[in-house]
């Protein structure tokens, strides 16, 4: 799982299942539970300077979301713990 932080949102990217969710900063998908809106994506592109990213939603690249990366620890990756 990859984590990115923008001005108002925390973004979680599950590359294995090609899905992502955007939640209010400070929240996690686990805290939101079943209300977490996961969506599929085709590609995640992070610019060379790590200042912004683009979420490509479809293969035709006609639907995209762009955001600026903010914060001291605004990027990272982590393992997803299985739910018990």
Secondary structure as a PSIPRED ss2 file (coil, helix, strand):
# PSIPRED VFORMAT (PSIPRED V4.0)

   1 X C   1.000  0.000  0.000
   2 X E   0.000  0.000  1.000
   3 X E   0.000  0.000  1.000
   4 X E   0.000  0.000  1.000
   5 X E   0.000  0.000  1.000
   6 X C   1.000  0.000  0.000
   7 X C   1.000  0.000  0.000
   8 X C   1.000  0.000  0.000
   9 X E   0.000  0.000  1.000
  10 X E   0.000  0.000  1.000
  11 X E   0.000  0.000  1.000
  12 X E   0.000  0.000  1.000
  13 X E   0.000  0.000  1.000
  14 X E   0.000  0.000  1.000
  15 X C   1.000  0.000  0.000
  16 X C   1.000  0.000  0.000
  17 X C   1.000  0.000  0.000
  18 X C   1.000  0.000  0.000
  19 X E   0.000  0.000  1.000
  20 X E   0.000  0.000  1.000
  21 X E   0.000  0.000  1.000
  22 X E   0.000  0.000  1.000
  23 X E   0.000  0.000  1.000
  24 X E   0.000  0.000  1.000
  25 X C   1.000  0.000  0.000
  26 X C   1.000  0.000  0.000
  27 X C   1.000  0.000  0.000
  28 X C   1.000  0.000  0.000
  29 X H   0.000  1.000  0.000
  30 X H   0.000  1.000  0.000
  31 X H   0.000  1.000  0.000
  32 X H   0.000  1.000  0.000
  33 X H   0.000  1.000  0.000
  34 X H   0.000  1.000  0.000
  35 X H   0.000  1.000  0.000
  36 X C   1.000  0.000  0.000
  37 X C   1.000  0.000  0.000
  38 X C   1.000  0.000  0.000
  39 X E   0.000  0.000  1.000
  40 X E   0.000  0.000  1.000
  41 X C   1.000  0.000  0.000
  42 X C   1.000  0.000  0.000
  43 X E   0.000  0.000  1.000
  44 X E   0.000  0.000  1.000
  45 X E   0.000  0.000  1.000
  46 X E   0.000  0.000  1.000
  47 X C   1.000  0.000  0.000
  48 X C   1.000  0.000  0.000
  49 X C   1.000  0.000  0.000
  50 X C   1.000  0.000  0.000
  51 X C   1.000  0.000  0.000
  52 X E   0.000  0.000  1.000
  53 X E   0.000  0.000  1.000
  54 X E   0.000  0.000  1.000
  55 X E   0.000  0.000  1.000
  56 X E   0.000  0.000  1.000
  57 X C   1.000  0.000  0.000
  58 X C   1.000  0.000  0.000
  59 X C   1.000  0.000  0.000
  60 X C   1.000  0.000  0.000
  61 X C   1.000  0.000  0.000
  62 X C   1.000  0.000  0.000
  63 X C   1.000  0.000  0.000
  64 X E   0.000  0.000  1.000
  65 X E   0.000  0.000  1.000
  66 X E   0.000  0.000  1.000
  67 X E   0.000  0.000  1.000
  68 X E   0.000  0.000  1.000
  69 X C   1.000  0.000  0.000
  70 X C   1.000  0.000  0.000
  71 X C   1.000  0.000  0.000
  72 X C   1.000  0.000  0.000
  73 X C   1.000  0.000  0.000
  74 X C   1.000  0.000  0.000
  75 X E   0.000  0.000  1.000
  76 X E   0.000  0.000  1.000
  77 X E   0.000  0.000  1.000
  78 X C   1.000  0.000  0.000
  79 X C   1.000  0.000  0.000
  80 X C   1.000  0.000  0.000
  81 X C   1.000  0.000  0.000
  82 X C   1.000  0.000  0.000
  83 X C   1.000  0.000  0.000
  84 X C   1.000  0.000  0.000
